[in-house]
């Protein structure tokens, strides 16, 4: 067999193997998007409910996220309180689980917010906790509640209300 013919055959075999490998990789990477899981968990809205507070500024939802910030209010007496109703929506195709949530201490006119109590609950009054599940294509209402435990001698301005909730795939 002549050397040029042998080199040509090797080249043909190399091109053939290369084509098979490339086609195999491309076919294994194609994903049917209609059946692939999707992730879309976010806060839908925030509104004030059950308020006995003054000068209320509603916190804003950070775009397509599960965090809010920028809320404020004033408490003038010890029975004053406020609740923010937050709608959490899972538009994705996979269930979501709370890995952590943080309610940073707001800024208060009495500097350290001593006596200001706050919690995060569901419609039924149960506390929000790590590990809670938000099923796919469902939503829940949660309430961020603030109340003052003690006597108020002068109005307390509460600023920079924030909430962060981290979800991960269940």
C-alpha positions in Angstrom: 0.0 0.0 0.0 1.4 3.3 -0.9 2.1 5.9 1.8 -0.2 8.6 0.5 -3.1 6.1 0.3 -2.4 5.0 3.9 -2.3 8.6 5.1 -5.6 9.4 3.4 -7.3 6.3 5.0 -6.0 7.5 8.5 -7.4 11.0 7.8 -10.8 9.5 6.8 -10.9 7.4 9.9 -10.0 10.4 12.1 -12.7 12.6 10.5 -15.3 9.8 10.9 -14.4 9.3 14.6 -14.4 13.0 15.2 -17.8 13.4 13.7 -19.2 10.6 15.8 -17.8 12.1 19.0 -19.1 15.6 18.2 -22.6 14.3 17.3 -22.6 12.2 20.5 -21.7 15.2 22.7 -24.3 17.4 21.0 -27.1 14.9 21.3 -26.3 14.2 25.0 -26.4 18.0 25.7 -29.8 18.6 24.2 -32.5 19.0 26.9 -36.2 19.1 26.4 -37.0 22.5 27.9 -40.6 21.7 28.3 -39.8 19.0 30.8 -36.8 20.6 32.6 -37.3 21.9 36.1 -37.7 25.6 36.6 -37.0 27.8 39.6 -39.1 30.9 40.3 -39.7 31.8 44.0 -40.3 35.4 44.9 -42.3 37.8 47.0 -45.3 39.0 45.1 -46.6 41.9 47.2 -46.3 43.6 50.6 -49.1 45.4 52.2 -49.9 46.8 55.7 -52.6 45.0 57.7 -53.8 45.2 61.3 -52.0 48.5 61.9 -52.1 50.7 65.0 -49.0 52.7 63.9 -48.4 56.1 62.3 -46.5 57.6 59.4 -46.2 54.2 57.7 -44.0 53.6 54.7 -44.4 50.3 53.0 -41.2 48.3 52.4 -40.4 47.5 48.8 -39.9 44.1 47.3 -36.4 43.7 45.8 -37.2 42.8 42.2 -37.9 39.0 41.7 -36.4 38.2 45.1 -37.5 37.0 48.5 -36.3 40.2 50.3 -37.9 43.5 51.3 -36.4 46.7 52.6 -37.1 50.4 53.2 -40.2 50.2 55.5 -40.8 52.5 58.4 -43.4 53.5 61.0 -44.0 55.3 64.2 -45.3 53.8 67.5 -46.9 56.3 69.9 -48.3 54.1 72.7 -47.5 50.6 74.1 -50.5 49.0 72.4 -49.4 50.2 68.9 -48.4 47.5 66.5 -48.1 46.8 62.7 -48.2 43.8 60.5 -46.9 43.5 56.9 -48.6 40.9 54.8 -46.1 39.4 52.3 -47.3 37.1 49.5 -44.6 34.5 48.7 -45.1 32.7 45.3 -43.5 29.6 43.9 -44.2 29.8 40.1 -41.5 27.1 39.5 -41.9 23.4 38.9 -39.9 22.3 42.0 -40.8 22.6 45.7 -38.8 25.2 47.7 -37.5 24.9 51.2 -36.6 27.7 53.6 -32.9 27.4 54.4 -32.8 30.6 56.5 -34.5 33.9 57.2 -33.2 37.1 58.7 -35.1 40.0 60.2 -32.3 42.5 60.8 -32.9 44.8 63.7 -34.3 48.1 62.3 -33.1 51.5 63.3 -35.1 53.1 66.1 -35.2 56.7 67.4 -34.3 55.2 70.9 -31.1 53.9 69.3 -31.3 50.2 70.1 -35.0 49.3 69.6 -35.1 47.9 73.2 -38.6 46.6 73.8 -39.5 46.2 70.1 -40.6 42.7 69.4 -41.0 41.2 65.9 -41.8 37.8 64.4 -42.7 36.1 61.2 -45.9 34.0 61.0 -48.3 32.3 58.5 -52.0 32.9 58.1 -52.8 30.2 60.7 -50.5 32.0 63.3 -47.7 29.4 63.3 -44.2 30.7 63.2 -42.2 30.6 60.0 -39.1 28.3 60.5 -36.2 26.8 58.6 -37.2 23.7 56.7 -40.7 25.0 55.8 -41.8 23.9 52.3 -43.4 26.0 49.6 -44.8 23.6 47.0 -44.4 24.3 43.3 -47.1 26.5 41.7 -48.4 27.6 45.1 -48.2 30.7 47.3 -48.5 31.5 51.0 -49.0 34.7 53.0 -46.6 35.5 55.7 -46.8 38.3 58.2 -43.9 40.3 59.6 -45.3 41.7 62.9 -43.9 44.4 65.1 -45.1 45.5 68.5 -43.7 47.3 71.5 -43.4 45.5 74.8 -43.2 48.2 77.5 -44.2 51.8 78.1 -43.6 54.5 75.5 -43.0 57.9 76.9 -42.3 59.5 73.5 -43.0 58.3 69.9 -40.6 55.7 68.6 -39.6 56.0 64.9 -38.8 52.6 63.5 -36.8 52.8 60.2 -35.2 50.4 57.7 -37.5 47.5 58.1 -36.0 44.5 56.3 -36.6 40.8 55.7 -34.6 38.2 53.8 -35.7 34.6 53.2 -33.4 32.1 51.4 -35.1 29.2 49.7 -33.4 26.2 48.0 -34.7 23.3 45.9 -36.3 20.7 48.1 
